[in-house]
Amino acid sequence: MKLFFGEIFPKVIINDDEQQHIVKVLRMREGEEIFVTDGKGNLAKGTLVFEGKKVMLNVSDIKENLPDFSPKLHIAIAPTKNIDRIEFFVEKATEMGISEITFLNTEKSERRNINIEKLRKQAISASKQSQRFHFPVLNDLVKLQDFIKNIPTENTYVAHCDEHFERTNLKEIDAAEHLIFLIGPEGDFSPNEIKLLTEKGIRAVSLGEQRLRTETAGIFVAAWNYFKSEW
């Protein structure tokens, strides 16, 4: 399946960057079959039509409301000092069906800014590569204290390494339709932040005996969710 990003409603429009890719990189020809998704669960099938510099789709079929990945997983993660590591996390978590990513600003965060638009483009690219028709939502940096104000505590967990606080083994987490996991920076969440999360009613989990890097912990949770998915 040659999958591209664009709009489906009110009419099918291939994204401008995708049009350039079709013409200049892939050198596709008129009449070739492609698919276009809006990343919202809708998919159009058709053949390429070139009108001057515009690339259009002669639509033969549209499928609406295709099923999304289940269960839904939202990971809130502190971006790493080396941005390449968080970009790698975004790519791999997207391939494994994550539904939402929020970037956290914490006490020990070493990176206080990110290029959210670049990360969103990487998520779109990874979605197309893995043939996802529902793209993950990527939210810009937010302070930890502000993030936890607006989330339900039920089925929300924090992965940290502080053995002074009680932690549940990941294997013991009950199945749920929607899960939220918080993952801290390279220096982990501070004791004050862990205490705040505990008082909020957010349960702590252990990801095993090994100490994982931030991006590895994120990928680990995404893989765990993917493994127990309904596929």
C-alpha positions in Angstrom: 0.0 0.0 0.0 1.4 3.4 -1.1 0.0 5.5 1.7 0.1 9.3 1.8 -1.2 12.1 4.1 -3.9 14.6 3.2 -7.5 15.6 3.7 -10.5 13.4 3.0 -13.4 15.7 3.7 -15.0 17.7 2.2 -12.8 16.5 -0.7 -9.6 14.5 -1.0 -6.6 16.8 -1.1 -3.0 15.4 -1.0 -0.8 17.3 1.4 1.6 19.8 -0.3 4.8 18.1 1.0 3.4 14.7 -0.1 2.8 16.1 -3.6 6.4 17.2 -3.8 7.5 13.7 -2.6 5.4 11.9 -5.1 6.8 14.0 -8.0 10.4 14.8 -7.1 11.5 11.8 -5.0 9.3 8.8 -5.9 8.8 10.0 -9.5 5.4 8.4 -9.7 3.4 8.5 -12.9 -0.2 9.4 -13.6 -2.6 6.5 -13.2 -0.6 4.8 -10.4 -2.8 3.7 -7.5 -2.3 5.3 -4.1 -4.1 5.6 -0.8 -4.6 8.8 1.2 -5.4 9.0 4.9 -6.3 12.1 7.1 -4.9 10.4 10.2 -8.4 10.4 11.7 -9.5 7.0 10.6 -10.5 7.8 7.1 -8.9 6.3 3.9 -9.3 7.2 0.2 -8.2 5.0 -2.6 -7.6 6.2 -6.2 -5.2 6.9 -9.0 -2.9 9.8 -9.5 -3.8 12.7 -11.8 -1.4 15.5 -12.6 -2.6 19.0 -13.4 0.4 21.3 -14.0 2.3 21.2 -10.7 -0.7 19.9 -8.7 -1.0 16.2 -7.8 -4.6 15.1 -7.4 -6.4 11.8 -6.7 -9.1 10.3 -8.9 -11.0 8.7 -6.1 -12.4 5.2 -6.5 -13.3 4.4 -2.9 -13.5 6.0 0.6 -13.6 4.1 3.8 -14.7 6.0 6.9 -14.1 5.4 10.7 -11.7 2.6 10.4 -10.9 0.9 13.7 -8.2 2.5 15.9 -5.6 0.7 17.9 -6.8 -0.7 21.2 -6.1 -0.2 24.1 -5.3 3.5 23.8 -2.0 4.6 25.4 -1.0 8.1 26.3 2.6 8.6 27.4 3.7 11.8 29.1 7.5 12.0 28.9 10.2 14.4 29.7 12.3 15.1 26.5 15.9 14.0 26.7 18.9 16.3 26.5 19.9 14.6 23.2 16.9 15.3 21.0 17.7 12.3 18.8 16.7 10.0 21.6 13.2 11.4 22.0 12.8 11.5 18.2 13.6 7.7 18.2 11.0 7.2 20.9 8.3 9.1 18.9 9.0 7.0 15.8 9.0 3.6 17.6 6.0 4.4 19.9 4.0 5.5 16.9 4.8 2.3 15.0 3.5 0.4 18.0 0.1 2.2 18.1 0.5 4.9 20.8 -2.5 7.3 20.7 -1.0 10.4 22.4 2.3 11.8 23.6 2.7 14.8 25.9 6.1 16.3 26.6 6.7 17.1 30.3 8.8 19.9 31.9 10.0 18.6 35.2 12.4 19.8 38.0 15.3 17.8 36.6 14.6 18.3 32.9 17.7 19.2 30.9 15.8 20.2 27.8 13.3 23.1 28.1 12.3 23.4 24.5 11.4 21.2 21.6 10.5 21.5 17.9 7.0 20.1 18.2 6.2 20.5 14.5 9.3 18.5 13.5 8.2 15.7 15.9 4.7 15.8 14.6 6.0 15.3 11.0 8.1 12.3 12.3 4.9 10.8 13.8 3.1 11.2 10.5 6.0 9.6 8.7 6.1 6.7 11.1 2.3 6.3 10.9 2.4 6.0 7.1 5.3 3.5 7.3 3.4 1.3 9.7 0.1 1.9 7.8 -1.8 3.5 10.6 -4.9 5.4 9.7 -5.2 7.1 13.1 -2.2 9.3 13.8 -1.1 10.0 17.4 -1.7 13.4 19.0 1.5 15.1 20.0 1.2 17.8 22.7 3.9 20.5 23.3 5.8 20.9 26.5 3.7 21.4 29.7 4.7 21.6 33.3 4.2 18.4 35.3 2.0 20.2 37.8 -0.3 21.6 35.0 -0.5 18.3 33.3 -1.8 16.3 36.2 -4.5 18.9 36.9 -6.3 17.8 33.8 -6.0 14.0 33.7 -8.1 11.3 35.4 -6.1 9.4 38.1 -7.8 6.1 37.3 -5.6 4.0 35.0 -2.8 6.6 35.3 0.6 5.5 36.3 4.1 6.9 36.9 7.3 4.9 36.2 10.1 5.9 38.4 13.2 4.4 40.1 12.8 5.6 43.7 12.7 2.5 45.9 11.6 4.6 48.9 8.1 4.7 47.4 5.9 1.7 46.8 5.8 0.5 43.2 3.6 -2.0 41.4 5.1 -4.4 38.9 4.0 -3.6 35.4 2.7 -7.2 35.0 0.1 -6.5 37.6 -1.5 -3.5 35.8 -5.1 -4.3 35.0 -6.4 -4.0 31.4 -8.1 -0.8 30.5 -9.4 0.9 27.4 -7.3 4.0 28.0 -4.0 4.1 29.9 -1.7 7.1 30.8 1.9 6.6 31.8 4.3 9.3 33.1 8.0 8.9 32.5 10.6 11.3 33.9 13.9 12.8 32.6 17.3 11.3 32.7 17.6 12.2 36.5 14.1 10.8 37.2 11.3 12.6 38.9 12.3 14.4 42.1 11.1 13.1 45.4 8.8 16.2 45.7 7.3 15.4 42.3 6.9 11.7 43.2 5.2 12.7 46.4 2.9 15.1 44.5 1.9 12.3 42.1 1.3 9.9 45.0 -0.9 12.5 46.7 -2.8 12.9 43.5 -3.6 9.2 43.5 -1.3 8.2 40.6 0.1 4.8 41.2 3.8 4.1 40.7 5.0 1.2 38.6 8.4 -0.6 38.2 9.6 -1.5 34.8 11.9 -4.2 36.1 15.3 -4.6 37.7 17.3 -2.8 35.1 17.5 1.0 35.1 16.2 2.2 31.7 17.0 5.4 29.8 14.1 7.8 29.5 13.4 6.9 25.8 13.9 3.2 26.5 11.3 3.3 29.2 8.9 5.0 26.9 9.4 2.4 24.2 9.2 -0.4 26.7 5.7 0.8 27.9 4.6 1.2 24.2 5.8 -2.4 23.4 4.1 -3.7 26.6 0.8 -2.1 25.5 1.3 -3.3 21.9 1.9 -6.9 23.1 -1.4 -7.0 25.0 -3.4 -5.3 22.3 -6.4 -6.7 20.5 -4.9 -7.6 17.2 
